[in-house]
Amino acid sequence: MQSEDTYDNMYDEQVTWKFRKVLHVFELDDTPFETGKELYARFLHVKKNNTADTVVQKYYPESE
């Protein structure tokens, strides 16, 4: 599964969001939650020349 989206942020800079791989899966209990509520996220700030595979290997070595 892969997805990509590009948009302009509030500073008029172009941002590209890329989904590359599922790294974690967590079981949810029966507690209801609101639509749009964020369950989990991790943002990594890396240099543009880093590939997705390099980033995954560095921050999630157990995923290989």
PyMOL commands that set and color helices and strands:
alter all, ss='L'
color gray80, all
select helices_A, chain A and resi 52-59+61-63
alter helices_A, ss='H'
color red, helices_A
select strands_A, chain A and resi 3-8+14-19
alter strands_A, ss='S'
color yellow, strands_A
deselect
rebuild
show_as cartoon
